[in-house]
């Protein structure tokens, strides 16, 4: 199965790979550098939308080293200057123009040509009081600590300036030293280097695919970054002779009087996944209101415990419909009543359809009872509770489950590889975002029940990409997370 992933490499592997790819031939390296610079410029413009957009009169500071990272940063500035005719670009060249390697010098000339009267070289003593954008292109992956005193002073000064967005090319200069560059976004060009995943000062990560780090080049890599190409099968025309049964039937079991909203959000998300049918089993006191809110789903009222959870006596309602199901989602809003959790454990023990377990259904005794394919969607706290100290890949392998470990970088593993989804961001740091993801994965799994890893990875990248577009349209703060559902379609239309 091709997950449209790209290998994550160590700095040493990346160096060897680039040498084998270009062999020091500047005529082959220059087009790649131009692609990298243009990709960084486009990504910066997109990410700026989350805070109102890059002003056409923006003041941009570029820190350019003498090598490829400096060239990438200068070309990114050239792209911005060409797109925004009033942008002012200030450049700090710690090693001077004479220190440039040939391609960085070529990038400098291109920047000057793109914005002759808007480019100025400055020193640390002539920095402006503030900047809209800082682009860090001092050091690449060949940097070896420690920082020299002059660079340390420069980075410390830059880190204290008021800046709307700080962008690092490939890796933040200084890596994780005390005075290293503190990025809001780090843009990995061509290859995502493994240290970037663990740097606390890297900010949000963006992988900019330049087309040469492919699965065939590193088939044995254990860590991969997901690309939006994973969504391509959802972008094509559907078969003209299909009907609702063609696209699967998802059953959802969840909700309680204490937590009514979570299961509703999961169902609303599942309905946007492309699944043909959704049947939702919820406490009988909630079913009428939920049916009015989402009439596309089939709502089945479930007998309740005295405290408003799902009672064991309702199990027959599920058994009657299980033969028509292609996947099952359990957990959103379920609560922690022993009777309800015993019910879920029994369903997991006897079910053969693939199951997504979320939220309160993520219990060790439930996970270990599973007989069929299982997708787990824990956040960090839930994972620590069920994994017992095991790492993600080890836990997935030992439980034969596909695990979606939610976080700033969501990681997915089936025990063989670990896939990283970089999209999303702080807009997802609010209640309900996980319920939307669970519903999306459940709906995708219902459409392709033989591929739980594919459903998990596709759901994560789709969810994250929709979140990015949501933040770009409305900002990160004054939003309700269900508004993200309206951007799932937009995420498919934009490549």
C-alpha positions as CSV (number, residue, x, y, z in Angstrom):
1,X,0.0,0.0,0.0
2,X,1.4,3.4,-1.0
3,X,0.6,5.9,1.8
4,X,2.1,8.8,-0.2
5,X,4.7,9.1,2.6
6,X,8.2,10.6,2.5
7,X,11.0,9.2,4.6
8,X,12.3,11.1,7.6
9,X,16.1,10.9,7.6
10,X,18.9,11.6,10.0
11,X,21.2,14.5,9.1
12,X,23.8,12.0,8.0
13,X,21.4,10.0,5.8
14,X,20.2,13.3,4.3
15,X,23.7,14.4,3.5
16,X,24.6,11.1,1.8
17,X,21.3,11.1,-0.2
18,X,21.8,14.7,-1.4
19,X,25.3,13.8,-2.5
20,X,24.1,10.8,-4.4
21,X,21.4,12.9,-6.0
22,X,23.4,16.0,-7.0
23,X,27.0,14.9,-6.6
24,X,28.0,18.6,-6.2
25,X,26.7,19.5,-9.7
26,X,25.6,23.2,-9.3
27,X,23.5,23.0,-12.5
28,X,21.4,20.3,-10.9
29,X,21.4,21.9,-7.4
30,X,20.2,25.3,-8.6
31,X,16.8,24.3,-9.8
32,X,16.2,22.4,-6.5
33,X,17.3,25.5,-4.6
34,X,14.9,27.6,-6.6
35,X,12.0,25.2,-5.9
36,X,12.9,25.2,-2.2
37,X,12.9,29.0,-2.0
38,X,9.6,29.4,-3.9
39,X,8.0,26.7,-1.7
40,X,9.1,28.4,1.5
41,X,7.7,31.7,0.2
42,X,4.3,30.2,-0.7
43,X,4.1,28.4,2.7
44,X,4.9,31.5,4.6
45,X,2.1,33.4,2.8
46,X,-0.3,30.7,3.6
47,X,0.7,30.4,7.3
48,X,0.5,34.2,7.7
49,X,-3.2,34.0,7.0
50,X,-3.8,32.6,10.5
51,X,-2.8,36.0,11.9
52,X,-4.5,38.2,9.3
53,X,-2.1,37.8,6.3
54,X,1.3,39.2,5.3
55,X,1.0,43.0,4.8
56,X,1.9,44.2,1.3
57,X,4.2,46.7,3.0
58,X,5.8,44.1,5.3
59,X,9.2,44.5,6.7
60,X,11.2,41.2,6.3
61,X,14.5,40.3,7.9
62,X,16.6,37.6,6.3
63,X,19.5,36.0,8.1
64,X,21.6,34.3,5.4
65,X,24.5,32.0,5.9
66,X,27.0,31.1,3.3
67,X,25.5,27.8,2.1
68,X,22.4,26.2,0.8
69,X,20.2,27.3,3.7
70,X,21.2,30.9,3.1
71,X,20.4,30.5,-0.6
72,X,17.0,29.0,0.2
73,X,16.2,31.9,2.6
74,X,17.3,34.6,0.0
75,X,15.2,33.0,-2.7
76,X,12.2,32.8,-0.4
77,X,12.6,36.6,0.2
78,X,12.9,37.1,-3.6
79,X,9.6,35.3,-4.1
80,X,7.9,37.4,-1.4
81,X,9.4,40.6,-2.9
82,X,8.1,39.6,-6.4
83,X,4.6,38.8,-5.1
84,X,4.4,41.9,-2.8
85,X,5.9,44.9,-4.7
86,X,6.1,47.1,-1.5
87,X,7.8,44.5,0.8
88,X,11.1,45.8,2.2
89,X,13.8,43.2,2.7
90,X,16.6,43.6,5.2
91,X,19.4,41.1,5.1
92,X,22.1,40.2,7.6
93,X,25.1,38.5,6.1
94,X,27.3,37.4,9.0
95,X,30.0,36.1,6.6
96,X,29.6,38.9,4.1
97,X,29.0,38.5,0.4
98,X,32.5,37.2,0.0
99,X,31.7,34.3,2.2
100,X,28.9,33.1,-0.1
101,X,29.3,29.7,-1.8
102,X,28.4,29.9,-5.5
103,X,24.7,29.1,-5.3
104,X,24.1,31.3,-2.3
105,X,25.8,34.2,-4.2
106,X,23.5,33.4,-7.2
107,X,20.5,33.5,-4.9
108,X,21.6,36.9,-3.5
109,X,21.9,38.3,-7.0
110,X,18.4,37.0,-7.8
111,X,17.0,38.8,-4.7
112,X,18.7,42.0,-5.6
113,X,17.3,41.8,-9.1
114,X,13.8,41.0,-7.8
115,X,13.7,44.0,-5.5
116,X,16.6,46.3,-6.2
117,X,15.4,49.4,-4.3
118,X,13.8,47.4,-1.5
119,X,16.8,45.2,-0.4
120,X,19.3,46.5,2.0
121,X,22.1,44.8,3.9
122,X,22.2,45.7,7.6
123,X,24.2,44.9,10.8
124,X,23.0,43.8,14.2
125,X,23.4,47.4,15.4
126,X,21.0,48.7,12.7
127,X,18.1,46.2,13.3
128,X,14.7,47.7,13.2
129,X,12.6,47.8,16.4
130,X,10.2,45.1,14.9
131,X,9.6,43.0,11.9
132,X,6.6,41.3,10.3
133,X,8.7,38.3,9.2
134,X,12.1,36.9,10.1
135,X,13.6,34.1,7.8
136,X,16.4,32.1,9.4
137,X,18.8,30.7,6.8
138,X,22.0,30.8,8.8
139,X,22.8,27.1,9.2
140,X,21.6,23.9,7.7
141,X,21.8,20.3,8.9
142,X,25.6,20.3,8.7
143,X,25.8,22.7,11.6
144,X,27.8,21.4,14.5
145,X,27.5,23.1,17.9
146,X,28.5,25.2,19.7
147,X,27.4,28.6,18.3
148,X,30.2,31.1,18.1
149,X,29.9,34.2,20.3
150,X,28.9,36.6,17.4
151,X,26.2,34.3,16.1
152,X,24.9,33.6,19.6
153,X,24.6,37.4,20.2
154,X,22.8,37.9,16.9
155,X,20.3,35.1,17.6
156,X,19.6,36.2,21.1
157,X,18.9,39.7,19.8
158,X,16.6,38.4,17.1
159,X,14.7,36.3,19.6
160,X,13.9,39.3,21.7
161,X,12.5,41.5,18.9
162,X,8.8,41.8,18.3
163,X,8.1,39.7,15.2
164,X,4.8,38.5,13.8
165,X,6.1,35.3,12.4
166,X,9.5,33.6,12.7
167,X,10.4,31.1,9.9
168,X,13.3,28.7,10.0
169,X,14.5,27.1,6.7
170,X,15.0,23.3,7.2
171,X,16.2,23.6,10.9
172,X,16.3,26.5,13.3
173,X,19.9,27.8,13.6
174,X,21.6,26.6,16.7
175,X,19.3,23.6,17.0
176,X,18.4,23.4,20.6
177,X,21.1,25.5,22.2
178,X,20.1,28.1,24.7
179,X,20.3,31.0,22.3
180,X,19.2,29.1,19.2
181,X,16.6,30.7,16.8
182,X,13.1,30.3,18.2
183,X,10.8,29.6,15.2
184,X,7.1,29.8,14.9
185,X,7.3,27.5,11.8
186,X,10.2,25.4,10.5
187,X,10.0,24.6,6.8
188,X,11.7,21.3,5.9
189,X,12.6,21.5,2.2
190,X,13.0,18.2,0.2
191,X,13.8,16.0,3.2
192,X,12.5,16.2,6.8
193,X,15.4,15.7,9.1
194,X,14.7,13.6,12.2
195,X,16.1,16.2,14.7
196,X,13.4,18.6,13.7
197,X,10.7,16.4,15.4
198,X,12.3,16.8,18.8
199,X,13.4,20.5,18.8
200,X,11.4,22.5,21.3
201,X,12.2,25.8,19.5
202,X,11.2,24.5,16.0
203,X,7.6,25.7,16.3
204,X,5.1,24.1,13.9
205,X,6.6,21.9,11.2
206,X,5.9,22.1,7.5
207,X,7.2,19.5,5.0
208,X,7.7,21.0,1.6
209,X,7.9,18.2,-0.9
210,X,10.4,18.9,-3.8
211,X,9.8,15.6,-5.4
212,X,13.0,13.7,-4.7
213,X,12.6,12.0,-1.3
214,X,10.5,9.0,-2.3
215,X,9.6,5.6,-0.8
216,X,11.7,3.8,-3.4
217,X,14.8,5.7,-2.3
218,X,14.5,4.6,1.4
219,X,12.1,1.6,1.6
220,X,13.6,0.6,5.0
221,X,13.0,3.9,6.8
222,X,10.9,3.5,9.9
223,X,9.6,7.0,10.2
224,X,7.6,8.8,7.5
225,X,5.9,12.1,7.0
226,X,2.4,12.0,5.4
227,X,1.6,14.2,2.4
228,X,-1.7,15.5,1.1
229,X,-1.4,13.1,-1.9
230,X,-3.0,10.6,0.5
231,X,-6.3,12.4,-0.1
232,X,-6.1,12.1,-3.9
233,X,-8.5,9.0,-4.1
234,X,-11.1,11.2,-2.4
235,X,-10.7,13.9,-5.1
236,X,-11.8,11.8,-8.1
237,X,-15.2,11.2,-9.5
238,X,-17.2,8.4,-7.8
239,X,-18.6,5.5,-9.8
240,X,-21.8,6.6,-11.5
241,X,-23.6,3.3,-10.6
242,X,-22.9,3.5,-6.9
243,X,-25.4,3.9,-4.1
244,X,-25.3,4.4,-0.4
245,X,-24.4,0.8,0.3
246,X,-21.3,1.1,-1.9
247,X,-19.6,3.3,0.7
248,X,-20.0,1.4,3.8
249,X,-22.1,1.5,7.0
250,X,-20.7,2.9,10.2
251,X,-22.2,2.1,13.6
252,X,-21.4,4.6,16.4
253,X,-21.9,3.8,20.1
254,X,-21.4,6.6,22.6
255,X,-22.8,9.4,24.6
256,X,-24.2,9.8,28.0
257,X,-26.3,12.3,29.9
258,X,-23.2,13.8,31.4
259,X,-21.3,14.1,28.1
260,X,-23.9,14.4,25.3
261,X,-22.0,16.5,22.8
262,X,-19.0,14.3,21.9
263,X,-20.9,11.6,20.1
264,X,-22.9,14.2,18.2
265,X,-19.7,15.7,17.0
266,X,-18.3,12.3,15.9
267,X,-21.5,11.6,14.0
268,X,-21.4,15.0,12.3
269,X,-17.8,14.4,11.2
270,X,-18.6,10.8,10.0
271,X,-21.4,12.2,7.8
272,X,-18.7,14.3,6.1
273,X,-16.4,11.4,5.5
274,X,-18.1,10.1,2.4
275,X,-19.6,7.0,4.2
276,X,-22.9,5.8,2.8
277,X,-24.8,5.1,6.1
278,X,-24.3,6.0,9.7
279,X,-26.3,4.4,12.6
280,X,-25.8,6.0,16.0
281,X,-26.7,4.3,19.3
282,X,-27.1,6.9,22.1
283,X,-29.0,7.1,25.4
284,X,-32.7,7.1,24.6
285,X,-33.1,10.5,26.3
286,X,-30.7,12.1,23.7
287,X,-31.9,10.5,20.5
288,X,-34.8,12.9,19.6
289,X,-32.7,16.0,19.9
290,X,-29.8,14.5,18.0
291,X,-32.1,13.3,15.2
292,X,-33.3,16.8,14.8
293,X,-29.7,18.1,14.6
294,X,-28.4,15.5,12.2
295,X,-31.3,13.7,10.4
296,X,-29.0,12.1,7.9
297,X,-27.9,9.6,10.5
298,X,-30.2,6.8,11.9
299,X,-30.5,7.4,15.6
300,X,-31.3,4.5,17.9
301,X,-32.2,5.2,21.5
302,X,-30.4,2.9,23.9
303,X,-31.7,1.9,27.4
304,X,-30.0,4.0,30.1
305,X,-28.4,3.3,33.4
306,X,-29.8,5.3,36.3
307,X,-26.9,7.7,35.9
308,X,-27.5,8.2,32.1
309,X,-25.0,5.8,30.5
310,X,-25.5,3.0,28.1
311,X,-27.0,-0.1,29.9
312,X,-26.0,-3.7,29.2
313,X,-29.6,-4.6,28.4
314,X,-29.4,-2.7,25.1
315,X,-26.8,-5.0,23.5
316,X,-29.4,-6.7,21.4
317,X,-30.0,-3.4,19.5
318,X,-26.5,-3.5,18.3
319,X,-26.4,-7.2,17.5
320,X,-29.5,-6.9,15.3
321,X,-27.7,-4.4,13.1
322,X,-24.1,-5.7,13.2
323,X,-24.3,-7.9,10.2
324,X,-24.9,-4.8,8.0
325,X,-22.0,-2.9,9.5
326,X,-18.6,-2.4,7.9
327,X,-17.0,-0.6,10.9
328,X,-17.8,0.4,14.4
329,X,-16.8,3.5,16.5
330,X,-17.1,3.4,20.2
331,X,-16.2,5.8,23.0
332,X,-17.1,9.5,22.3
333,X,-18.9,10.8,25.4
334,X,-19.3,7.3,26.8
335,X,-18.5,8.1,30.4
336,X,-16.8,5.7,32.9
337,X,-19.7,3.8,34.4
338,X,-18.6,0.2,35.0
339,X,-21.7,-1.3,33.4
340,X,-21.1,0.7,30.2
341,X,-17.4,-0.2,30.0
342,X,-18.3,-3.9,30.6
343,X,-20.8,-3.5,27.7
344,X,-18.1,-2.1,25.4
345,X,-15.6,-4.8,26.4
346,X,-18.2,-7.5,25.5
347,X,-18.9,-5.9,22.1
348,X,-15.1,-5.7,21.4
349,X,-14.7,-9.3,22.4
350,X,-17.4,-10.7,20.1
351,X,-17.2,-8.3,17.1
352,X,-15.4,-9.2,13.9
353,X,-15.9,-5.8,12.1
354,X,-13.0,-3.3,12.4
355,X,-13.4,-1.0,15.4
356,X,-12.3,2.5,16.3
357,X,-11.9,3.0,20.0
358,X,-11.8,6.6,21.3
359,X,-12.0,8.5,24.6
360,X,-13.4,6.5,27.5
361,X,-13.4,3.3,25.6
362,X,-9.6,3.4,25.6
363,X,-9.0,1.0,28.5
364,X,-6.4,-1.7,28.6
365,X,-9.0,-4.4,29.4
366,X,-11.0,-3.4,26.4
367,X,-8.1,-3.1,24.0
368,X,-6.8,-6.6,24.9
369,X,-10.2,-8.1,24.5
370,X,-10.4,-7.3,20.8
371,X,-10.7,-10.1,18.3
372,X,-10.7,-8.1,15.0
373,X,-8.9,-5.1,13.5
374,X,-8.6,-2.2,15.9
375,X,-7.9,1.5,15.6
376,X,-7.1,3.4,18.7
377,X,-7.2,7.3,18.9
378,X,-5.6,8.3,22.2
379,X,-4.2,11.7,23.3
380,X,-0.9,11.6,25.3
381,X,-2.6,11.0,28.6
382,X,-4.8,8.2,27.4
383,X,-1.8,6.6,25.6
384,X,0.3,6.7,28.8
385,X,-2.6,4.9,30.6
386,X,-3.0,2.1,28.2
387,X,0.6,1.7,26.9
388,X,2.2,1.0,30.3
389,X,5.5,2.7,29.4
390,X,5.8,1.2,25.9
391,X,6.8,3.3,22.9
392,X,4.2,3.9,20.2
393,X,5.6,1.4,17.6
394,X,6.2,-1.3,20.2
395,X,2.7,-0.9,21.7
396,X,1.0,-1.0,18.2
397,X,3.0,-4.2,17.3
398,X,2.2,-6.0,20.6
399,X,-1.5,-5.2,20.4
400,X,-1.8,-5.7,16.7
401,X,-3.7,-2.3,16.6
402,X,-3.3,0.8,14.5
403,X,-2.7,3.6,17.0
404,X,-3.3,7.3,16.3
405,X,-1.4,9.2,19.0
406,X,-2.8,12.7,18.8
407,X,-0.6,15.7,19.5
408,X,1.1,18.8,17.9
409,X,2.5,16.2,15.5
410,X,0.1,13.3,15.3
411,X,1.8,9.9,15.0
412,X,0.2,6.8,13.5
413,X,1.7,3.3,13.7
414,X,0.6,-0.2,13.0
415,X,3.8,-1.6,14.5
416,X,5.8,-1.6,11.3
417,X,6.3,2.1,10.6
418,X,5.5,5.4,12.3
419,X,3.7,8.0,10.1
420,X,3.8,11.7,11.2
421,X,1.0,14.1,10.3
422,X,2.3,17.7,10.6
423,X,-0.9,19.6,9.7
424,X,-3.3,21.0,12.2
425,X,-1.9,23.3,14.9
426,X,-3.1,25.1,18.0
427,X,-6.6,25.6,16.6
428,X,-7.1,21.9,17.4
429,X,-6.2,22.5,21.1
430,X,-9.8,22.6,22.2
431,X,-12.5,20.2,23.3
432,X,-14.1,18.3,20.5
433,X,-11.3,18.1,18.0
434,X,-10.6,14.5,18.8
435,X,-14.3,13.6,18.5
436,X,-14.2,15.0,14.9
437,X,-11.1,12.9,14.1
438,X,-12.7,9.7,15.5
439,X,-15.8,10.2,13.4
440,X,-13.7,10.9,10.3
441,X,-11.6,7.8,10.8
442,X,-14.6,5.7,11.5
443,X,-16.3,6.8,8.3
444,X,-13.2,6.2,6.2
445,X,-12.8,2.8,7.8
446,X,-16.3,1.9,6.9
447,X,-15.6,2.6,3.3
448,X,-12.4,0.5,3.3
449,X,-12.6,-1.9,6.2
450,X,-9.6,-4.0,5.0
451,X,-7.2,-1.0,5.5
452,X,-7.3,0.3,9.0
453,X,-3.9,2.0,8.7
454,X,-5.0,3.8,5.5
455,X,-8.1,5.0,7.2
456,X,-6.2,6.3,10.2
457,X,-3.5,8.0,8.2
458,X,-6.0,9.5,5.7
459,X,-8.2,10.7,8.5
460,X,-5.3,12.4,10.4
461,X,-4.0,14.3,7.3
462,X,-7.5,15.3,6.2
463,X,-8.5,16.4,9.7
464,X,-5.3,18.4,10.0
465,X,-5.5,20.0,6.6
466,X,-9.0,21.1,7.2
467,X,-7.9,22.6,10.5
468,X,-5.2,24.6,8.7
469,X,-7.7,26.0,6.3
470,X,-10.1,26.8,9.1
471,X,-7.4,28.7,11.0
472,X,-6.4,30.6,7.8
473,X,-10.0,31.7,7.2
474,X,-11.0,32.6,10.8
475,X,-7.8,32.7,13.0
476,X,-6.9,30.4,15.9
477,X,-9.0,31.9,18.7
478,X,-12.6,33.0,18.0
479,X,-13.8,29.7,16.6
480,X,-15.9,26.7,17.5
481,X,-14.3,23.5,16.5
482,X,-17.3,22.1,14.7
483,X,-16.8,25.0,12.2
484,X,-13.9,23.0,10.9
485,X,-16.3,20.5,9.3
486,X,-17.1,23.1,6.6
487,X,-13.4,23.0,5.5
488,X,-13.2,19.2,4.9
489,X,-14.5,19.7,1.4
490,X,-12.1,22.6,0.8
491,X,-9.2,20.4,1.9
492,X,-10.1,18.0,-0.9
493,X,-10.4,20.7,-3.5
494,X,-7.0,22.3,-2.7
495,X,-3.9,20.2,-3.5
